[in-house]
Amino acid sequence: MVKQRKFVTVDGNEAAAHIAHLTNEVIAIYPITPASPMGELADAWSAARRPNLWGVVPEVIEMQSEGGAAGAVHGALQTGALTTTFTASQGLLLMIPNMYKIAG
């Protein structure tokens, strides 16, 4: 018997959030348009206790600024956690000082 595949149409934000939620342990967010839906989706999935690929529910941390989100990513990466954040062009500019630290 052939298993039926289920196809779902989603936008780019949801597709990116889905993969990030499946492959990370920590997700540091600061809502900024147009990246807000990704953080909101990841937060909702973690609140619903939806596990990642390793059976762990990712920790979603909402920060006070884009710089704070980048700092949280830096700290989580230093502990060895698989970590991500979502941002847009202006938010990325605010993350640059912390990105130099992340790069070493």
Residue pairs with C-beta under 8 A, 6 or more apart in sequence:
10 18
11 37
13 34
13 35
13 37
13 38
13 41
14 37
14 38
14 41
16 38
16 86
17 37
17 38
17 39
17 41
17 42
17 45
17 86
18 41
20 27
20 38
20 42
20 84
20 86
21 27
21 41
21 42
21 45
21 46
21 50
21 52
21 58
22 52
22 53
23 52
23 53
23 82
23 84
24 52
24 58
24 81
24 82
24 83
24 84
25 52
25 56
25 58
25 59
25 76
25 81
25 82
25 83
26 58
26 59
26 61
26 72
26 73
26 76
26 81
26 82
26 83
26 84
27 39
27 42
27 43
27 46
27 58
27 59
27 60
27 61
27 83
27 84
27 85
27 86
28 61
28 63
28 68
28 69
28 70
28 72
28 73
28 76
28 83
28 84
28 85
29 38
29 39
29 42
29 43
29 60
29 61
29 62
29 63
29 69
29 85
29 86
30 39
30 62
30 63
30 64
30 65
30 66
30 68
30 69
30 85
30 87
30 91
31 39
31 40
31 62
32 66
32 87
32 88
32 90
32 91
33 88
34 88
35 86
35 87
35 88
35 91
38 86
39 60
39 62
39 86
42 58
42 60
42 86
43 60
43 62
45 58
46 57
46 58
46 59
46 60
47 60
49 57
50 57
51 57
52 58
61 72
63 69
63 71
63 72
65 94
66 87
66 91
66 92
66 94
66 95
67 94
67 95
67 97
67 98
69 85
69 87
69 91
69 95
70 85
70 94
70 95
70 97
70 98
70 99
70 102
71 98
72 85
73 83
73 84
73 85
73 98
73 102
74 98
74 101
74 102
76 83
77 83
77 102
85 95
87 95
